[in-house]
Amino acid sequence: MERAVLSALLPVAVLSATLVALFGIVLPLLLLGPMLASRTRPQPQQLMFAVVLLIPTVLVGSGFMAWWAIDWLRRYDVPAPELVGIALVAAAVIGLMAPLRMPSGSGPFWLKPLLGLASGVLVPMSIIGAIDAGLHEVAALGVGVIVLAVLVVGFRIVAKPLADRRQLKRARSSVRRFEGQLVDVADAAWKLSSARGDANRIVLTYNGESGGRQVGAALMLKRDMDWVPKAKENEAAVFELAKGLGGHPTEAVLAQRQIGMPATLTMRIPGTTILSIRETVADTLSWVEFIGKLELTDAEGLLNRQFPAAAEKNGAVGNGKAE
């Protein structure tokens, strides 16, 4: 590489690392730290307030960082310092903001700062190298855009197996930790997409097909000795299911806060556990049909059915129920 390219590596790396530290770590912790520390699910208003603060802060901060980058790059005689400085800041911010979320969940937290750092270093260095090779600034900028696109696509490819592994690990841990009676959807068209909970409460989210369209349901299992079916005026009604879990009649509560919103069906299953089934979209579940798909199971049976490849890999096939 030419001397100009080598001399630019240090300031580019330092600037990129500073950007990632400020916008990728410090700022999110300042805005989201109190919500995470409370260990409660953030309210939509809180998240919206954090986003409203985040956007102008990043824009203003990016302006100052670009000014600093241009000034510093000029001292190192970097070609087209204005273009390189602005491209550095833009690439790092885009790398930090680029969506890496997969259907199975998001990848590790460190992927986003790593993508921001890689973008902040490789994009401006590719522009400097292209200019140093004799390309026009516009063409060099095109090279930088291509490098940025390749990085984002590459990180998305890497994020998918990491997200799958993380989701599987979380699901296995949550299912095995729960101390109540577990329930699974005994239908190949329905798959477990996530499982989160502790010893006393777990939420199993399923995606499936009904009537030719994709639907979903969230099953919440909770250990509760005192729960009894209760009606609530204009919100919840008690009725008897002719055939509940285990094949016996049981009382259930169907709750819907208002017409057009997803409904929730709650009933007791054998033992100390109650089951709540919530639609992800209103009026998409046939309750009798869906309950008919449910069966009682244990942790290994649920994991073997929903994650057969992982169960086989770990030698767990045959430890639970399978169909």
Buried (B, 14 or more C-beta within 10 A) or exposed (E): EEEBBEBBBEBBBEBBBBBBBBBBBEBBEEBBEEBEEEEEEBEEEBEEBBEEEBEEBBEEBBEEBBEBBBEBBEEBEBBBBEBBBBBBBBBBBBBBBBEBEBEBBBBEEEBBBBBBBBBBBBBBBBBBBBBBEEBEBEEBBBBBBEBBEEBBEEBBEBBBEBBBBBBBEBBBBBBBBBEBBBBBBBBEEBBBBBBBBEEBBBBBBBBBEBEEEEBBBBBBBBBBEEBEBEEEEEEBBBEEBEEBBEEEEBBBBBBBEEEEEBBBBBBBBEEBBBBBBBBBEEEBBEBEEBBEBBBBBBBBBBBBBBBEEBBEEEEBBEBBBEE
